[in-house]
Amino acid sequence: MHQVSVQEKKFQIIGMTCASCVNHVERALREIPGVDEAVVNLATERARIHSHQEISDESIKRAIEAAGYHVRFGAKLDPAIIAESEKRALFLAGMLGLPLVLMIHLPFWVELILASLIQFWFGRGFYRGAFHALRNRVGNMDLLIALGTSAAFALSFFVSHPYFESSAMIIILVRLGKYLELRAKMRTTESLKALEKLQATTARVRFGDQTFEMPISGIKRGDLILILPGERVPLDGVVIEGETELDESFLTGESALIGKRPGDRVSGGSLNTTGAFTIKVLALGADTLLSKMIRLIEDAQDKKAPIQKLVDRVSAYFVPIVLIIAAATLLLYGIFHGFHEEAFLRSISVLVIACPCALGLATPTALMVGTGLAAKHGILIRDAEALERVHALTAMGLDKTGTLTYGKPKLTEIISSDSEQALRMALALQQGSEHPLASAILKACELKSIKAPAAKDLRSIPGKGIEGSVDGVLYKMGSARLLKELHLEIPVSPGDLTTAYLVDWSAKKILASFLFEDEVKETARAFLDGIRALGIKPILMTGDRTEVAKRVADQLQLETYYGNLLPEEKAEKLEELQGKGEIVAMLGDGVNDAPALTIADIGIALSTGTDVAMQTAGITLFGGDPNKALEAIQISRKTYDKIRQNLIWAFVYNVIGIPLAAFGLLSPMLAGSAMALSSVSVVSNSLLLGRFKISKEK
């Protein structure tokens, strides 16, 4: 069957003011032929589409401009430049509006000119947005402001006592609110900007005995780069010469320095603190760990949390309902008290106090700050849904090797008639493997100066072992499950140690049993105590033998454990828990746990930064400490609290403010001030999340 590839495009939308704009832009994008999904974020002003065919920039531009907005491809407009332009416009508008507000006695025609400049020049953006909204038969904040200020301006023109100060100040205050909102939104991306600043533009490349400084764009994989003390590592690579200590706090969130020597991998963005060293480049551009982190944080901030879908549905009806309330206020007051100035002023107040932008900003701003805060602590959150769902977890599946144990088993014993020959054959099969047992075999061979013969046709047997040919003889090495599959009797070995078996497949003979021991992490017990304190049930799931699982479970006082599980069987265990109504996370190393990480409600991958499972897991924890899962849960819960606070504020503000305006308890100018401050309050509340201190009591 032909596989249809899904294509993705990202771009900036300019001119959105509220949640209604977001809904309108998404609808316009979805109507483009070939577009399957469109997601727009008000806080970041970014949009992304998924399609089953190539979508041209021109077709996107036509759709966006027809909807009344502008699109920008490539580099995003610098918010600082936009903010500076808005500040200058506010200053000029304020100078023009000052005589009106101070009630300086001016001729009517002078007041008319000043108010007209503010209304139709500095307020032209509201009219433009309102025009496109009406043309497309939708409502947005621009329509409410344009109607409200136009009514106040018209009222001033036709009555003896002018209200020019009201119409002028509403526009100035709303634009002031938008300026403050823009400044606040810029702060929600500080963590992302900090990561972007770590990306190098040049590097010191070695060619023989000479060193040249070159732009990153000219560097190739395999090039040698010299890093001096005080410099940042420009690209991902492996140390080939020299020793040093690196500050990898951007990655792990921890300030402790990490020693590096030949053979160790390093990540671009790390700070070299002591010695000079040389690396061989392994990854460039978008393939570096830092670039992946930046891209995935951006993706997480762009995507919508499930709760945002409810807000979008409410926002679709918000502006029409406000227009109905404003019209009803005018008619009812006019019928019972007469159609004079007070009736119009109340109606105007209803229009300008309504704030759909606070609803639109409530969720994305909290998510932006939450994902940035997580990144500072070495926690990479792949999407908004993961961040939102973590707070509700009831159970967590736990891998053993590398999660609760160090993942660096030691070879303690070889049971064989010729242990050296068995070790030589094992090394031949495990050459190039990144499995923890392979590393233990390699270290044992290095200590004994054992060299491996050449192996051919190496092939991994998922969840069971590996096979390959040496000198024409087929060998297999793996777990007891592999022996059962080969119908071979399992030798007696210590029950609580990890065991791997070497088999001469040609002779159907077991050549050796390799016994390994892996230490439990010092932080594992505190982590499990923390998980239980949060009301989450920990469950050990390992591919190792049940006896080994029991030994680890006993050490950590784990009540529930499963051993001898294949990767897909771990996923089945999680599905069983989900069938019982549990909300389940899986914490694993992200390699052989991929099926379980995918099937879990939340996949949490532990990573040292060298082999990142960022595409499989919803959350990736750098540094190898399982306690970061607790930190992720704390951040998730705090972020979700902020989302709820923001939404409650946005709804309560409108539920209380609109009736107050309708009953004449708020003047149009005061209503405009409240409207301007509402969205600023939401963004500011989200920014408070950045001050959240994670509890280190594990």
Summary of the structure (lengths in Angstrom):
residues: 698
radius of gyration: 31.7
end to end distance: 51.0
largest distance: 111.1
contacts: 2478
relative contact order: 0.10
helix: 50%
strand: 20%
